[in-house]
Amino acid sequence: MPLRLEAQRRRVYEHNPLKLVVIQVRFPAAIRFEQPDFIGPFQEAVRDTFPRVRQEQQVTFALTGGAPSPPALSPSWRFHTPDGAASALLARDSLSLETNTYSKFESFLPLVELLLHALTGLDVRFRERLGLRYVNEIRHPEAQSALAWASFINPAILGTVGGELLGDGVIHALENIRIREDDAIVTINHGFVGADAVAPGGDAFYQLDVDFGDERPVVFDVKATIEQVKSFHGRISNLFETSITDAMRDHLVVVEEME
């Protein structure tokens, strides 16, 4: 595989830099989606974990003869956990789960499994895309300039941004990388975001945004999808651990290590 990274231990940190974790399954549009009783089996399957529900409207566009048609509203359903820490969005052609209070994969995976099993109640038979995305905003009080990140981000990842060539005047430097794996396209958006580029009073940070996406159409199989999610997560975790230095680990404070 193109990502040639040495295996790393998985770690849980006291100061978790994750700002968002999203998983999405896309499938052929359900024609009956707007019928009142269509999502009933799904809601019953997730009710205990996601009891709060509300309807939302999504704006959709279509191309007709090469030109976009007027935007149309498509209903979707948002399901929340009681504390609002995680939510699932069910649309006519996709199911997403997102959280901004991610602690560790072992707590996130049961929610994924629940939603995937519930999806079978809607007679979803094919999968058009599986995506898993982790968005990190890594901060350190001593890293307010681009050069300072050389102590906290792996130089092989940091590149010229943390070097003497560009100096200390860099205020914003993001790089987009797309990598073809055997089972996914990996999209990495990473780089230094200076204080001048964030909200007033905010701190500079290093963004590490990683998305694994498999766009091969396959028969929807819950067990196979779960195994692929585990594989994606393992490689995303490995990339994160490879990207930071021991000095950053000391700052984040390791509270748990796993193989």
GIRA-V615667 format. One record per residue. RES is the residue in one small letter. PHI is phi in radians with two decimals (NA if undefined). PSI is psi in radians with two decimals (* if undefined). Layout:
BEGIN
<<RES,PHI,PSI> <RES,PHI,PSI>>
END
This chain:
BEGIN
<<m,NA,2.60> <p,-1.08,-0.59> <l,-1.35,1.71> <r,-1.72,1.46> <l,-2.04,2.42> <e,-1.20,2.51> <a,-1.07,2.37> <q,-2.12,2.67> <r,-1.27,2.49> <r,-1.42,2.44> <r,-2.33,2.56> <v,-1.90,2.33> <y,-1.98,2.54> <e,-1.14,-0.74> <h,-1.78,1.48> <n,-1.30,2.11> <p,-1.44,-0.06> <l,-1.23,2.23> <k,-1.79,-0.44> <l,-2.77,2.40> <v,-2.26,2.25> <v,-2.35,2.37> <i,-2.18,2.45> <q,-2.45,2.42> <v,-2.03,2.22> <r,-1.89,2.52> <f,-2.56,2.89> <p,-0.99,2.48> <a,-1.01,2.37> <a,-1.53,1.98> <i,-1.12,-0.56> <r,-1.52,0.16> <f,-0.98,-0.65> <e,-1.45,-0.06> <q,-1.24,2.39> <p,-0.96,-0.61> <d,-1.67,0.04> <f,-1.16,-0.77> <i,-1.50,0.03> <g,-0.91,-0.87> <p,-1.06,-0.63> <f,-1.15,-0.83> <q,-1.06,-0.74> <e,-1.10,-0.64> <a,-1.21,-0.50> <v,-1.92,0.02> <r,-0.98,-0.73> <d,-1.15,-0.58> <t,-1.64,-0.62> <f,-2.12,1.25> <p,-1.34,-0.41> <r,-1.58,2.25> <v,-2.45,2.51> <r,-2.60,2.69> <q,-1.57,2.46> <e,-2.19,2.90> <q,-2.08,2.25> <q,-1.88,2.45> <v,-1.54,2.20> <t,-2.10,2.65> <f,-2.22,2.60> <a,-2.31,2.61> <l,-1.69,2.19> <t,-2.15,1.99> <g,1.07,0.53> <g,1.53,-0.13> <a,-1.98,2.50> <p,-1.22,2.42> <s,-1.45,2.90> <p,-1.00,2.53> <p,-1.08,2.55> <a,-2.20,2.66> <l,-1.65,2.29> <s,-2.13,2.20> <p,-1.25,2.61> <s,-2.51,2.94> <w,-2.18,2.26> <r,-1.86,2.17> <f,-1.97,2.26> <h,-2.02,2.57> <t,-1.22,2.81> <p,-0.97,-0.63> <d,-1.57,-0.02> <g,1.30,0.15> <a,-1.26,-0.43> <a,-2.45,2.63> <s,-2.50,2.61> <a,-2.03,2.39> <l,-2.05,2.05> <l,-1.83,2.06> <a,-2.04,3.08> <r,-1.15,-0.35> <d,-2.32,0.28> <s,-2.84,2.76> <l,-2.34,2.20> <s,-2.16,2.59> <l,-2.23,2.27> <e,-2.43,2.65> <t,-2.61,2.54> <n,-1.99,0.27> <t,-2.23,0.71> <y,-1.14,2.31> <s,-1.88,-0.99> <k,-2.74,2.84> <f,-1.08,-0.62> <e,-1.13,-0.38> <s,-1.57,-0.46> <f,-1.43,-0.66> <l,-1.04,-0.73> <p,-1.02,-0.56> <l,-1.18,-0.71> <v,-1.07,-0.82> <e,-1.08,-0.76> <l,-1.02,-0.83> <l,-1.19,-0.68> <l,-1.14,-0.74> <h,-1.13,-0.67> <a,-1.13,-0.53> <l,-1.13,-0.49> <t,-1.14,-0.42> <g,-1.21,-0.21> <l,-1.72,0.18> <d,1.07,0.62> <v,-1.31,2.14> <r,-1.99,-0.35> <f,-2.26,2.62> <r,-2.06,2.25> <e,-1.76,-0.44> <r,-2.77,2.49> <l,-2.17,2.19> <g,-2.30,2.46> <l,-2.32,2.18> <r,-2.27,2.34> <y,-2.14,2.16> <v,-1.97,1.98> <n,-1.86,2.42> <e,-2.09,1.75> <i,-1.59,2.20> <r,-2.20,2.62> <h,-2.64,2.33> <p,-1.06,-0.39> <e,-1.63,0.07> <a,-2.08,1.31> <q,-1.82,-0.05> <s,-2.23,2.83> <a,-1.07,-0.74> <l,-1.09,-0.58> <a,-1.15,-0.38> <w,-1.28,-0.19> <a,-1.07,-0.38> <s,-1.50,-0.22> <f,-2.16,-0.30> <i,-2.08,2.38> <n,-0.88,2.15> <p,-0.96,-0.54> <a,-1.15,-0.47> <i,-1.54,-0.74> <l,-1.13,-0.73> <g,1.20,-2.53> <t,-1.26,-0.31> <v,-1.07,-0.62> <g,-1.70,0.26> <g,-1.85,3.05> <e,-1.27,-0.37> <l,-1.03,-0.80> <l,-1.59,-0.28> <g,1.28,-2.80> <d,-1.78,0.24> <g,-1.63,0.01> <v,-1.20,2.19> <i,-1.89,-0.28> <h,-2.87,2.22> <a,-2.69,1.76> <l,-1.99,2.42> <e,-2.09,2.41> <n,-1.90,2.18> <i,-2.21,2.34> <r,-2.13,2.27> <i,-2.22,2.37> <r,-1.63,2.03> <e,-1.73,2.99> <d,-1.09,-0.59> <d,-2.11,0.21> <a,-2.95,2.81> <i,-1.78,2.18> <v,-1.76,2.17> <t,-1.97,2.16> <i,-2.10,2.07> <n,-1.93,2.01> <h,-2.52,2.75> <g,2.64,3.13> <f,-1.51,2.27> <v,-2.06,1.85> <g,-1.31,2.87> <a,-1.03,-0.53> <d,-1.17,-0.34> <a,-1.73,-0.04> <v,-1.91,-3.12> <a,-1.10,2.62> <p,-0.90,2.32> <g,1.49,-0.07> <g,-1.43,2.85> <d,-1.71,2.67> <a,-1.13,2.68> <f,-2.66,2.91> <y,-1.88,2.13> <q,-1.60,2.32> <l,-2.31,1.77> <d,-2.02,1.96> <v,-2.13,2.26> <d,-2.24,2.20> <f,-1.83,2.15> <g,-2.31,2.21> <d,-1.89,1.94> <e,-1.83,0.33> <r,-1.42,2.17> <p,-1.16,2.22> <v,-2.46,2.83> <v,-1.12,2.35> <f,-1.29,2.04> <d,-2.27,2.07> <v,-1.06,-0.85> <k,-1.08,-0.78> <a,-1.14,-0.65> <t,-1.15,-0.73> <i,-1.09,-0.74> <e,-1.12,-0.64> <q,-1.22,-0.65> <v,-1.05,-0.76> <k,-1.07,-0.73> <s,-1.13,-0.78> <f,-1.04,-0.82> <h,-1.06,-0.76> <g,-1.02,-0.71> <r,-1.31,-0.59> <i,-1.15,-0.75> <s,-1.09,-0.72> <n,-1.10,-0.71> <l,-1.14,-0.73> <f,-1.07,-0.84> <e,-1.13,-0.57> <t,-1.22,-0.50> <s,-1.38,-0.41> <i,-1.86,2.79> <t,-1.71,2.99> <d,-1.10,-0.57> <a,-1.09,-0.66> <m,-1.24,-0.66> <r,-1.06,-0.72> <d,-1.07,-0.66> <h,-1.24,-0.71> <l,-1.25,-0.46> <v,1.24,1.80> <v,-1.29,2.21> <v,-1.93,-0.26> <e,-2.78,2.42> <e,-2.18,2.48> <m,-2.41,2.73> <e,-1.25,*>>
END
